[in-house]
């Protein structure tokens, strides 16, 4: 009886240990996924400079692209320009 009860206690301890280990591993994986998704969100920002001029700003690299809306006010294509904000 003593042998069976000690084997039962060891078995339960192993099961509880693996359960706790699994919880910590799944928690770490969820945290890593959350961190990766939050870093990729809101990378670009659309800035309305005036009624004819728009800028898309990349927060991670500091690059930005400008586009004039009306064709008689300047270029109609997006142009990458050097950012005044250095990284």
C-alpha positions, 0 to 999 in steps of 0.5 A: 500500500505504501508503494502504491501511494508513493507511485500515485503521488509521483505520478500526480506530481509529474502530471501537475508539473507538465500542466504548469510547464504547458501553461507557461509555454502557451503563455509565452507563445501568446505573448510573442504573437501579441508583440509581433502583431502590435509591432506590425500594426500602425506602421504607416500614417496618412497625413493630410497636409492640405486639401491638395497634398497628402503624405504617407509616413512609414514610422518604422523606417522614417520614409514618406511618400507625398502625392498631390491630389489635383493634377495642376498643382504638381506631380500626380504620382507618389514620390518618396522623399527624404524625411526631415525626421532622422531615425 
